[in-house]
Amino acid sequence: MSAQPSAADDTAPLAPAPVTAMTVTRWRGGVGETLVDQLAEETPVAVLCNGEPHAVMLMSPADLDDFAVGFALTEGLIATPRELLLVEQRALDDGIELDLTIATRIKAAETASQRAIAGRSGCGLCGKRMVEDALRTPPPVTTTTRVSRAAIARASVALAARQPINQMTGAVHAAAWVSLDGEVMAVREDIGRHNALDKLIGARIKGSFGAGFVLVTCRASYEIVMKAALAGIDVLAAVS
């Protein structure tokens, strides 16, 4: 599996950065102050599967190759990472396009579960056509990882320093892979909590992090738990 950009030319739009500097006016006690602030970008990312539109996600335009792998797995577009042969990323005038080449054709049932509307940054289930598409039953997670409270506490303290986009903007979530002794091994950020987890799942598939668990900076919402289970992750730690 590899990622390739489209052919470069002088007229091709550039992919946006995940952070944008903007001149803003901040008011405190009736006094206005003009300054430059760092804002988190929220970019439409169109996901195509074998050239056919599947979903449009609103997300931070960073680590999109990782997102493609994790999203394909947790959306059920692929059963194993080996089925994702190629990810092509193209910058558009008004967003980004990710074209996923999958080894086997999407089954009719999978095509029918395509998202009808955009997946907003705050919603990992938006756009699902049917209740059964959203409330899927994941396969059993059979591993029996044990994590100490001390490891979770250590990782929770260390995670903030591993979130560069959030340090600049204060506006994005993070998902981290943590070793069993509490060391933060990898972090992915996104303005949408579910996108951050998909990015981490993709990074975990592509890399080798060893035994551990996932720590997220969001609540343990339904789609976060579902994505973790679909990825075979048996321990998920969340702030609430």
N, C-alpha and C positions, 0 to 999 in steps of 0.2 A: 504494500500500500504506500502511495506517495501522494504528495500534493504538488500541483503545478499551477502557476499563474497563467493567465492568458497572455498571448504574445504582446510584448511591450511596444508601445508607439507613443509619439509625442502628444497625441490627443486623448489617450486613455486616462480616465479619472483615477486619482489616487485614493486608496482606501483611507478612511478617516482614522485619526488617532483616538485612543480611548479617553483622552483628556483634552479639553479645549480651554484656552485662556480667553476670558471675556472681561471687558471693562464693565463694572457694576457700581451702583451707588448703594452704600450701606447706611441705613438710618439708625441712630441710637440716641435716645433722649431728645429727639427733634432735630438733631444735627446730622446732615448728610456728609458722607465721605466717599469720594470716588477712588476706586482701587481696582486692581486686576485680580480676578478670582479664577480658580481652576474648577471647571465643571465637567462632570462625567458625561461622555457622549452616549446617546441611545440611538442605535443605527438599525434600520430594517435589514435583516439578513434573510434572503430568499433561499430556501433549501429545495433543490431539485434532486429527484431520484431517477437515474438513468434518463435524464433529460426532461422528465415530467415534473411539474410543480407539486410540491408536497406541503410546504408550510412557509410562512413568513414570520420570523421571530424578531422581536425588538430587543436588542442586546448590546453589550459593550463589544466593540470591534477589535477584540484581542484574542489570541489563542484559538482561532477559528478552526484550525485543523484538528485540535483536540476536541472541540465542540462537535465537529462533524462525526467523529468516531463515537463519542458518548451518546449523542443524540440519536444516531442510527441504531445503536443497540437498545437504548431505553424506549425508543419509539416502536421497536419491533420491526424495523426495516431490514435488519440483519439478525441472524441467530448467533453468529460467531464473528469475531473481528476479521477473519480471513475472507468473509464474503464481501467486504468493502475493498474494492480493488484500487480505486483512485478517487481523490478529492481535488476538484479544480475550483480555484477561488478567483472570482472576477469582481473587480471594483466597478460599480455603476455610477451614474451621475447622482442617483438618489439613494444609494445603498450598496449592498454587497450580495453577490450570488455565489452559493456553494452548490456545485454540481457533483453529486455522489454517484459513482459508477459501482454497481453492485453485481456480483457474479450471477445471481439468479434473478429471474423476473419477479416483480412483486406479485403476490397472489391477489386474486380479485378481492378477497376479504380485506387484505391489507390496503389495497387501493381505496376501498370503500371507506376506510377509517381515516382518510386524509383530512387534514384540518380545513375547515371551511372559512375561517377568518384568521387574522394574525394572532400569534401567541405573544401576548403583551409581557413586558418585563416582570410584572408582578404575578403572572399566572402561567403555570406550567401546563395547565389542562385546557386553556382557552382554545376554541376552535374545534374541539371534538364534536362530531356529529351526533353520537349516540352515548347514552349513559354507560353502556357496556364497554365502549371504547375508552372511557375515562377510568372506570372501575375495573381494571384488569386484575386478574389473579396471577401474581408472579410465581415462578417455580419455587419450591422449598429451598431455603438457604440452609445447607447441611453442616457447615463448619461451626466450630464451637470456640471462637476467639474469646479470651477473657482479658478485660482491660481494668486496670486499677483506677480508683478515683484520683490518685496522685498523678497518674499519667495524663488524665483528662485535664486536671488543673494546670499541670506544667504546659501542656499544649495551648490551653486557652490564654495563658499569659504571653506565650511566645508568638502567637498568631498575629497579633496587631502589627508587629514589626515586619511581617512578611506580606503586608498588603500595601504595595506602593500606590496603587490607584486610589484606594480608600484614604490613604494618608494625605493625598493631594486634594481629594474632593469630599470625603466623608459621606459618600453616597452609594457605595457598592457593597455587595455581599462577597463572601469568600467561602470556598470549600477547600479543606486541607486533608491530605493523607498524612497520618500520624503513626509513628512506630509504636510498638507496644510499651516502650518506656517513656513515651510522651514527646519524642522529638518530631518536629514538623518537617516532613520530607518533601512535600510539594504543595503548592497553593495555586489555585486559579480563582480569578475575580470576575464578577460580572454585575451589572446593574440588576439583573434578575437572578434570584437565588437558585432556581432550577437550572438556569444556563451555567452558573458557576459549577454546579455539581456535574452536569454533563461534560463540561470541560475537564474536570478532575478525573471523571471516569475514563474519558478518552486518553488523558495523559497516563493514567495508571495502566491502561491496556497497552499503550505504545512503549512504556518504560517498565522498569522493574524496581518497585519500591519495597518489596519484602512484606512480611506480615505487619498488620496494623489495623487502623480503623479510620473512619471519616469524621471530621469535625467541621460543622457548618456554623456560620454566624447568624443564621436565621432560625425561625421556629421549625419544629419537626412537623411540617405540613404534609398532607397526604401524598402529594407528588414527589416530595423529597424522600419520604420513606419508600415509596414505590420504586423510584429510580435506583435507590441503593439496593433494594432487594433484587431488581432485575439485573443488576450488575454483579450479583453474588456477594455483596458487602453485608457482613453480618452484624457489625457494630456501628451505630451512628450516634454521635454526640451532638446535641444542639443546644442553643442558649435557652430555649423554652419549648 
